[in-house]
């Protein structure tokens, strides 16, 4: 078969994620020119987020919309999340777990149950 692979650092990439254990959900997008920095824009920012919290795929679905990725795939770790940033722009920085500059192997998801 054939697969189209897009890195999370690609300018066209948008991944729905959640912060654990806080449960806040949002969208991770790449930072242009910095493949090891992602920006998390919040859909719900009512939780207190801080450096060191884990970010995983959300895997949400509803109202005819479904995430591209199943839930709980590790994405990265919050590196910057001050209260001022959360209140003013509702964005935090995330460092991906994968070294996207030196990536040599990828895993391709082929389908199956998303539950």
C-alpha positions as CSV (number, residue, x, y, z in Angstrom):
1,X,0.0,0.0,0.0
2,X,0.8,3.7,0.0
3,X,0.8,6.2,2.8
4,X,1.1,9.9,3.0
5,X,3.1,10.9,6.0
6,X,2.9,14.5,7.4
7,X,5.1,15.4,10.4
8,X,3.6,17.3,13.2
9,X,6.1,20.1,12.4
10,X,4.8,20.5,8.8
11,X,3.1,23.9,8.3
12,X,-0.1,22.1,7.2
13,X,-0.3,20.1,10.4
14,X,-3.1,20.5,13.0
15,X,-3.5,17.9,15.8
16,X,-6.2,17.8,18.4
17,X,-4.6,17.2,21.8
18,X,-5.3,17.1,25.5
19,X,-3.0,18.0,28.5
20,X,-2.8,15.2,31.1
21,X,-3.8,15.0,33.8
22,X,-5.4,18.5,33.5
23,X,-7.8,17.4,30.7
24,X,-7.6,20.8,28.8
25,X,-8.0,20.2,25.1
26,X,-6.7,22.2,22.2
27,X,-4.9,22.2,18.8
28,X,-1.2,21.8,18.4
29,X,0.4,23.7,15.4
30,X,4.1,24.0,14.4
31,X,6.3,27.0,14.9
32,X,7.7,28.1,11.6
33,X,11.5,27.5,11.5
34,X,11.5,25.7,14.8
35,X,10.6,22.0,14.4
36,X,11.2,21.4,18.1
37,X,8.7,23.9,19.3
38,X,4.9,23.5,18.9
39,X,2.2,25.9,19.9
40,X,-0.9,24.7,21.8
41,X,-3.9,26.9,21.3
42,X,-6.7,26.1,23.8
43,X,-10.3,25.3,23.1
44,X,-10.9,25.2,26.8
45,X,-8.4,26.9,29.1
46,X,-10.1,26.7,32.4
47,X,-7.3,24.5,33.9
48,X,-4.1,25.7,35.5
49,X,-1.3,24.4,33.1
50,X,2.4,24.3,33.9
51,X,5.8,23.3,32.6
52,X,6.3,19.6,32.5
53,X,2.8,18.4,31.9
54,X,2.3,15.8,29.1
55,X,0.4,16.4,25.9
56,X,-1.3,13.5,24.1
57,X,-3.6,13.2,21.1
58,X,-7.2,13.8,22.1
59,X,-8.9,11.4,19.7
60,X,-12.2,13.3,20.0
61,X,-15.2,13.0,17.8
62,X,-18.7,14.4,17.6
63,X,-21.1,16.3,15.5
64,X,-19.7,14.8,12.3
65,X,-16.1,15.8,13.1
66,X,-13.5,13.2,14.0
67,X,-9.9,13.5,14.9
68,X,-7.3,12.0,12.6
69,X,-5.5,10.3,15.4
70,X,-6.6,7.8,18.1
71,X,-6.5,9.1,21.7
72,X,-3.5,9.0,24.0
73,X,-0.6,9.0,21.6
74,X,2.2,10.9,23.3
75,X,2.9,14.2,21.5
76,X,5.2,16.3,23.8
77,X,5.7,18.2,27.0
78,X,4.7,21.7,28.0
79,X,7.9,23.9,28.2
80,X,6.3,27.3,28.8
81,X,2.9,28.1,30.3
82,X,2.7,31.2,32.5
83,X,-0.6,32.4,33.8
84,X,-0.2,35.6,31.9
85,X,0.3,33.7,28.7
86,X,-2.8,31.6,29.3
87,X,-5.0,34.6,30.2
88,X,-3.8,36.9,27.4
89,X,-3.3,34.5,24.4
90,X,-4.4,31.1,25.6
91,X,-1.3,29.5,24.1
92,X,1.6,27.5,25.5
93,X,4.8,26.0,24.0
94,X,5.2,22.3,23.7
95,X,8.4,20.4,23.0
96,X,7.7,17.3,20.9
97,X,8.9,14.0,22.4
98,X,10.3,13.0,18.9
99,X,13.5,14.7,17.6
100,X,11.8,16.0,14.4
101,X,15.1,17.1,12.9
102,X,16.6,13.6,13.1
103,X,13.6,11.4,12.5
104,X,14.4,8.2,10.7
105,X,11.4,5.9,11.4
106,X,7.7,6.5,11.6
107,X,4.7,4.3,12.5
108,X,1.8,4.3,10.1
109,X,-1.7,3.8,11.6
110,X,-3.8,1.6,9.3
111,X,-7.2,1.8,10.8
112,X,-9.1,-0.3,13.2
113,X,-11.2,0.6,16.2
114,X,-10.7,4.1,17.7
115,X,-12.3,3.1,21.0
